Amino acid sequence: MNRFLEKKGEYLEKYITILNILRLFQKNIELVFEKLGYKIREISKNLVADLNKSNLNIKDILEFLWKIVLYNQFHDILPGSSIPEVYIDYEKDLNQIKLFAKILKDICYCSSLKLYLLNEEIKKLMQDKNSLIPIIIFNPLSWTRNEVIELNLGNINKGCIRDLDGNIVSTYIYKDNNNNDNYIAKTFVKNIPPLGFKFLFFDFNCENSINEKNGVNLYEDIKSKNIIIENENLKIEIDKRTGYISKFYLKEENLQLLSSLANRILIFEEKQNSDAWNIDPKYEQNKIEYNEELYELNILEKTPLCCSIEIKRKVSNSLFIQRICLEKYSKILKLSMDIDLKDSHWLIKLDFPTNLKSNNLISEIPYAVIERSISPLTKLDAARWEHSCQKFVAVYDSEKNISCLLANNGKYGVNSKLNEKGLVIIRPTIVRSAIFTLYAKETIFVNRSPDGKLDSKMPKFTDLECHKDIKFYLMFGRGTIFDNNSWKMAYELNFPITELIDLNWNNKYQLLKNLINNEIINVENTIKSLNLNGFLIISHKNIQIGALKIFENEDLMSEDFSFIIRIIERSGIELQNASIEFNLPSNLKIFKIEEVNLLELPIEDKSFSNIIHLNNNKIYFSIKPFEIKTLKIIILKI
């Protein structure tokens, strides 16, 4: 990217804010680019080689498309208050980006598979079983993950997943609730390496395999008639009368951590004519009551891997759909929501009343956290009744030594308060009725057809009434959010595991076989190491990798190259002698390390730089609380 942000000699890094951008499509595009940035060397060279055949410069194209993404984050686009023509142009831009991203994703899939198929054992397994379709699972975060993954199978309704050695992995296949023509395969995958790949197969000739003896259970309590969802760590109770969460048990601690009904929809009427940006400061005085007992409950999934339910309720003219999901081994309760909002002047919040006492709410800010007073201490505090929660907010009860973390997918504000017993209530704002931009008569919100519905000329994704894929993760745990690592789940929500599978694999397989037939290389150890360890191993659990990318001015086709790694200390503790070990192929070696600033320029004042040591492909360094350290790693081919 061009370095075009400068102020009084101090450079500013272009920071991506994942806000309410029409809404998740913008965010998904950002994640596509960020994930593509992790494909360090091998894939980059393949991309350049393949695209240069068509006289395309991959680096220039990526930079051009990235600038389009940033251009379309203008502040009136984000909340939806631009004129209609802006959104029509924006839809064209996003379709262009989406198409190119799909091409890049396909090339990355083939380039990664080429590396695996150079291994003789894998090549033989593929030849012996022609029913195998390769699956590549990519973890964009810098820690190991264990997760239930989903694969879209199209019209394939049977099969199983196999590991790298051909062993069958427990697999469950079911029909997609949202698409009757599509089937979904689920399996639990352990040890997905940091910034790395896990290689599996889907075998469409074997029978579905469920070998889970223990897992998630969903049943009705005999006495209370409440719905229970339970796994090894959590027991969640759903109130039969209202459909809201009544109890959240930590089984190991034998603690119930809710003070009243949670995930509860709160509706307020905003009577002041606030604009698109401001919430009516007196909204709490105008709460809208509704019959909470009128709802419809459906079981979406009931397997040892995952149990989920759906709750639908109609309030006035608006429809609310909430989903509650608990997965095998998980300590996280996954919540999601769709809203079709057709009532004006409404403000929608969710209620999460905890059993914890604290005077402070911990809120994430970029690469750090800040504590905010729950009870206002000054007039200025009182005026800040609503604030951004970035990816998460949290509460820590020092007496109980228990923390609660509520993560979201990066689009919501939040407020907190204490109940009459001094227990903390967290209330994220979900959505406001679009009527509040009527003062700007040229905006998209008043462009409606005569029957009052949306103008047919407007892009389908304009988020006026229908709000989809609202997500929250709820977790309680022993210790602070840094002791129990619950802060990481907020990033796992926002940076999900990527599953790459191509059901039309056979054509690509024949092509790749021809490409690698003449290559003689022993990559057995490299492949196994990549599948186990990923690209790097970090010594401390609260160190996060915020960027991993080719050096800005790097020639991707050169033999020797450099890449950038950005290291962040997340817990507020100074670390001495921390380390990162890079898992490089045997023909590559780290030659030199330089500390640079956020624009990848050398740091001239060395007094601010902590000493960095290099031992083979392992670097040692010290890092201050919440420090962001950017390193340039120079690689030599040996």
Residue pairs with C-beta under 8 A, 6 or more apart in sequence:
1 14
1 63
1 66
1 67
1 552
2 63
3 11
3 599
5 11
5 12
5 13
5 14
6 12
11 597
11 598
11 599
11 601
12 598
13 598
13 599
14 70
15 366
16 30
16 34
17 73
18 26
18 27
18 30
18 409
18 410
18 411
18 494
19 73
19 78
19 410
19 411
20 78
20 79
20 80
20 411
20 463
21 27
21 73
21 77
21 78
22 77
22 80
22 87
22 90
22 461
22 462
22 463
23 411
23 463
23 467
23 469
24 409
24 468
24 469
25 94
25 461
26 69
26 72
26 73
26 94
27 409
27 410
27 411
29 69
29 94
29 97
29 98
29 101
30 69
31 140
31 494
31 495
32 101
32 105
33 62
33 65
33 66
33 69
33 101
34 140
34 495
35 138
35 140
35 498
36 62
36 101
36 104
36 105
36 108
37 547
37 548
37 549
37 550
38 138
38 140
38 195
38 535
38 548
38 549
39 47
39 108
39 111
40 535
40 548
40 549
40 550
40 563
41 550
41 561
41 563
41 588
41 635
42 111
42 115
43 107
43 108
43 111
43 112
44 58
44 550
44 556
45 556
45 557
46 107
46 110
46 111
46 114
47 58
47 104
47 107
47 108
47 111
48 58
48 59
48 556
48 557
49 557
50 107
51 57
51 58
51 61
51 107
52 58
58 556
59 556
61 100
65 96
65 97
65 100
68 93
68 96
68 97
69 97
71 93
72 90
72 93
72 94
74 82
76 82
76 86
77 86
77 87
77 90
79 276
79 277
80 276
80 434
80 437
80 444
80 445
80 462
80 463
80 464
81 276
81 437
81 440
81 443
81 444
81 445
82 443
82 444
83 442
83 443
83 444
84 443
84 444
84 447
84 455
84 457
84 458
87 444
87 458
87 459
87 462
88 457
88 458
88 459
90 459
91 459
91 461
105 500
106 502
108 500
109 136
109 500
109 502
110 508
110 511
110 512
112 136
112 197
112 500
113 134
113 136
113 508
113 512
114 512
114 515
114 516
115 523
115 527
116 122
116 134
116 199
116 527
117 123
117 126
117 512
117 513
117 516
118 516
118 519
118 521
118 523
118 527
119 523
119 524
119 527
120 524
121 524
122 164
122 199
122 527
125 132
125 166
125 201
126 132
126 134
126 509
129 166
129 201
129 203
129 205
130 506
131 203
131 204
131 205
131 206
132 162
132 201
132 202
132 203
133 201
133 202
133 203
133 204
133 501
133 502
133 503
133 505
134 199
134 200
134 201
134 501
134 505
135 151
135 161
135 199
135 200
135 201
135 202
135 499
135 500
135 501
136 197
136 198
136 199
136 499
136 500
136 501
137 149
137 189
137 192
137 197
137 198
137 199
137 200
137 497
137 498
137 499
137 500
138 196
138 197
138 497
138 498
138 500
139 145
139 192
139 193
139 194
139 195
139 196
139 197
139 198
139 497
139 534
140 195
140 495
140 498
141 194
141 195
141 488
141 491
141 492
141 495
141 544
141 545
142 194
142 195
142 536
142 538
142 543
142 544
142 545
143 194
143 488
143 538
143 541
144 191
144 192
144 193
144 194
144 534
145 192
145 492
145 497
146 188
146 189
146 190
146 191
146 192
146 329
147 188
147 189
147 192
147 327
147 492
147 497
148 186
148 187
148 188
148 189
148 305
148 306
148 327
148 328
148 330
149 186
149 187
149 188
149 189
149 497
149 499
150 184
150 185
150 186
150 499
151 161
151 184
151 185
151 186
151 202
151 499
151 501
152 176
152 182
152 183
152 184
152 501
153 159
153 173
153 182
153 183
153 184
153 185
153 202
153 503
154 181
154 182
154 183
154 503
155 181
155 182
155 183
156 183
156 204
156 503
157 173
157 175
157 183
158 173
158 204
158 206
158 207
158 208
159 171
159 173
159 185
159 202
159 203
159 204
159 205
159 206
159 208
160 168
160 169
160 171
160 202
160 203
160 206
160 207
160 208
160 209
161 168
161 169
161 171
161 185
161 187
161 200
161 201
161 202
161 203
162 168
162 169
162 200
162 201
162 202
162 203
163 169
163 200
163 201
164 199
164 200
164 528
164 531
166 201
168 203
168 206
168 209
169 187
169 189
169 200
169 209
170 187
170 188
170 209
170 210
170 211
170 212
170 305
171 185
171 186
171 187
171 208
171 209
171 210
172 185
172 186
172 187
172 208
172 210
172 303
172 304
172 305
173 183
173 184
173 185
173 186
173 208
174 183
174 184
174 186
174 301
174 303
175 182
175 183
175 184
176 182
176 183
176 184
177 300
185 202
186 303
186 305
186 306
187 305
188 305
188 327
188 328
188 329
189 198
189 200
189 497
191 198
191 532
192 198
192 497
193 530
193 531
193 532
193 533
193 534
193 535
194 534
194 535
194 536
194 537
194 538
194 545
195 534
195 535
195 536
195 545
195 548
196 530
196 531
196 533
196 534
196 535
196 583
197 530
197 531
197 534
198 531
199 527
199 531
202 501
210 303
210 304
212 304
212 305
212 328
213 304
214 232
214 304
215 231
215 303
215 304
215 305
215 328
216 229
216 230
216 231
216 303
216 304
216 305
216 306
216 307
216 326
216 327
216 328
217 228
217 229
217 230
217 231
217 307
218 227
218 228
218 229
218 230
218 299
218 302
218 307
218 309
219 227
219 228
219 230
220 226
220 227
220 228
221 227
221 228
221 237
224 237
224 240
225 240
226 237
226 238
226 239
226 240
226 246
227 237
227 238
227 240
227 297
227 309
228 235
228 236
228 237
228 238
229 235
229 236
229 238
229 307
229 309
229 324
229 326
230 236
230 326
231 326
231 327
231 328
231 329
231 330
232 251
232 328
232 329
233 250
233 251
233 252
233 329
233 330
233 331
234 248
234 249
234 250
234 251
234 326
234 330
234 331
234 333
235 247
235 249
235 251
236 245
236 247
236 248
236 249
236 324
236 326
236 333
237 245
237 246
237 247
237 248
237 249
238 244
238 245
238 246
238 297
238 309
238 324
239 245
239 246
239 261
241 292
241 293
242 261
242 264
242 292
242 293
242 295
243 292
243 295
243 297
243 311
243 313
243 322
244 261
244 262
244 263
244 264
244 292
245 258
245 261
245 262
245 263
245 324
245 333
246 258
246 261
246 262
247 256
247 258
248 256
248 257
248 258
248 262
248 333
248 474
248 476
249 255
249 256
249 257
250 257
250 402
250 476
250 477
250 478
253 402
253 478
255 355
255 400
255 402
255 476
256 355
257 354
257 355
257 356
257 402
257 404
257 476
258 353
258 354
258 355
259 353
259 354
259 355
259 419
259 421
259 423
259 425
260 353
261 351
261 353
262 351
262 352
262 353
262 474
263 322
263 324
263 335
263 350
263 351
263 352
263 474
264 292
264 350
264 351
265 313
265 315
265 320
265 322
265 348
265 349
265 350
265 351
266 287
266 348
266 349
266 350
266 351
266 427
267 287
267 288
267 290
267 315
267 346
267 347
267 348
268 280
268 283
268 284
268 286
268 287
268 288
268 346
268 347
268 349
269 283
269 286
269 287
269 288
269 345
269 346
269 347
270 279
270 280
270 283
270 286
270 345
270 346
270 347
270 432
270 433
270 436
271 280
271 282
271 286
271 345
272 280
272 281
272 282
273 436
273 439
274 280
274 436
275 436
275 437
275 439
276 436
276 437
276 440
279 347
279 386
279 413
279 429
279 432
280 286
280 347
281 385
283 347
288 315
288 346
290 315
290 316
292 313
294 313
294 314
295 311
295 312
295 313
296 311
296 312
296 313
297 309
297 310
297 311
298 309
298 310
298 312
299 307
299 308
299 309
299 310
300 308
300 309
300 310
300 323
301 307
301 308
301 325
304 328
305 327
305 328
306 325
306 326
306 327
306 328
307 325
307 326
308 323
308 324
308 325
308 326
309 323
309 324
310 321
310 322
310 323
311 321
311 322
311 323
311 324
312 319
312 320
312 321
313 319
313 320
314 320
315 343
316 342
316 343
317 342
317 343
318 339
318 340
318 341
318 342
318 343
318 346
319 338
319 339
319 340
320 337
320 338
320 339
321 337
321 338
321 339
322 335
322 336
322 337
323 335
323 336
323 337
324 333
324 334
324 335
325 333
325 334
325 335
325 336
326 333
326 334
327 334
331 475
331 477
332 473
332 474
332 475
332 489
333 473
333 474
333 475
334 471
334 472
334 473
335 471
335 472
335 473
335 474
336 469
336 470
336 471
336 472
337 350
337 430
337 470
337 471
337 472
338 466
338 467
338 468
338 469
338 470
339 348
339 430
339 431
339 466
339 467
339 470
340 465
340 466
340 467
341 348
341 431
341 433
341 434
341 465
341 466
341 467
342 465
343 433
344 433
344 435
345 433
345 435
345 436
346 432
346 433
347 429
347 432
347 433
348 429
348 430
348 431
348 432
349 427
349 428
349 429
349 430
350 427
350 428
350 430
350 472
351 425
351 427
352 404
352 406
352 425
352 426
352 427
352 428
352 474
353 419
353 423
353 424
353 425
354 395
354 404
354 423
354 424
354 425
354 426
355 423
356 395
356 396
356 397
356 400
356 402
356 403
356 404
356 423
356 424
357 397
357 399
357 400
357 422
357 423
357 424
358 374
358 395
358 396
358 397
358 398
358 424
359 373
359 374
359 375
360 371
360 372
360 373
360 374
360 395
360 396
361 371
361 372
361 373
361 374
361 393
361 394
361 395
361 414
361 416
361 424
361 426
362 369
362 370
362 371
362 393
362 394
362 395
362 396
362 481
363 369
363 370
363 371
363 372
363 387
363 388
363 389
363 390
363 392
363 393
363 414
364 389
364 390
364 391
364 392
364 393
364 487
364 490
365 390
366 390
367 544
367 546
367 568
367 570
367 626
367 628
368 570
368 572
368 626
369 394
369 487
369 572
372 384
372 387
372 416
373 381
374 416
374 417
374 418
374 424
375 418
376 382
376 384
376 385
385 415
386 413
386 414
386 415
386 429
387 413
387 414
387 415
388 413
388 414
389 406
389 408
389 412
389 413
389 414
389 428
390 410
391 407
391 408
391 410
391 490
391 491
391 493
391 494
392 405
392 406
392 407
392 408
392 481
392 487
392 490
393 405
393 406
393 414
393 416
393 426
393 428
394 403
394 404
394 405
394 406
394 481
394 486
394 487
395 403
395 404
395 416
395 424
395 426
396 402
396 403
396 480
396 481
397 403
401 478
401 479
402 476
402 477
402 478
402 479
403 476
403 477
403 479
403 480
403 481
403 483
403 484
403 486
404 424
404 426
404 474
404 475
404 476
405 473
405 474
405 475
405 476
405 477
405 481
405 486
405 487
405 489
405 490
406 414
406 426
406 428
406 472
406 473
406 474
407 472
407 473
407 474
407 475
407 489
407 490
407 493
407 494
408 428
408 471
408 472
408 473
408 490
408 493
409 469
409 470
409 471
409 493
409 494
410 494
411 470
412 428
412 429
412 430
412 470
413 428
413 429
414 426
414 427
414 428
414 429
415 427
415 429
416 424
416 425
416 426
416 427
417 424
417 425
417 427
418 424
418 425
419 425
428 472
430 467
430 470
431 467
431 470
434 445
434 464
434 465
435 445
437 443
437 445
437 446
438 445
438 446
444 458
444 462
444 464
445 464
447 454
447 455
447 457
447 458
448 454
448 455
449 455
449 456
454 462
454 464
454 465
471 493
473 489
473 490
473 492
473 493
475 486
475 489
477 483
477 484
477 486
478 484
481 487
482 542
482 570
482 571
482 572
485 541
487 570
491 544
502 508
523 585
525 586
526 585
526 586
529 583
530 583
533 583
534 583
535 548
535 582
535 583
536 545
536 580
536 581
536 582
536 583
537 580
537 581
537 583
538 545
538 578
538 579
538 580
539 578
539 579
539 580
540 575
540 578
542 569
542 570
542 571
542 573
543 567
543 568
543 569
543 570
543 575
543 578
543 580
543 623
544 567
544 568
544 570
545 565
545 566
545 567
545 568
546 566
546 567
546 568
546 628
547 564
547 565
547 566
547 630
548 563
548 564
548 565
548 566
549 563
549 564
550 556
550 561
550 562
550 563
550 564
551 561
551 562
551 563
551 564
551 600
551 632
552 564
552 599
552 600
553 600
554 561
554 562
554 563
555 561
559 637
560 591
560 634
560 635
560 636
560 637
561 635
562 632
562 633
562 634
562 635
563 632
563 633
563 635
564 596
564 600
564 630
564 631
564 632
564 633
565 580
565 630
565 631
565 633
566 628
566 629
566 630
566 631
567 580
567 621
567 623
567 628
567 629
567 630
567 631
568 626
568 627
568 628
568 629
569 575
569 623
569 624
569 625
569 626
569 627
570 626
571 625
572 625
572 626
573 625
574 622
574 623
574 624
574 625
575 622
575 623
576 622
577 620
577 622
578 620
578 621
578 622
578 623
579 618
579 619
579 620
579 621
580 618
580 619
581 617
581 618
581 619
582 590
582 617
582 618
582 619
582 633
583 617
584 590
584 617
584 635
587 637
587 638
588 635
588 636
588 637
588 638
589 616
589 617
589 635
589 636
589 638
590 614
590 616
590 617
590 619
590 633
590 634
590 635
590 636
591 634
591 635
591 636
592 614
592 634
593 612
593 614
593 619
593 631
593 632
593 633
593 634
594 602
594 631
594 632
594 634
595 603
595 609
595 612
595 629
595 630
595 631
595 632
596 602
596 603
596 630
596 631
596 632
597 603
597 630
598 628
598 630
600 630
600 632
603 609
610 621
610 622
610 623
610 624
610 629
611 621
611 622
612 619
612 620
612 621
612 631
613 619
613 620
613 621
614 620
619 631
621 629
623 629
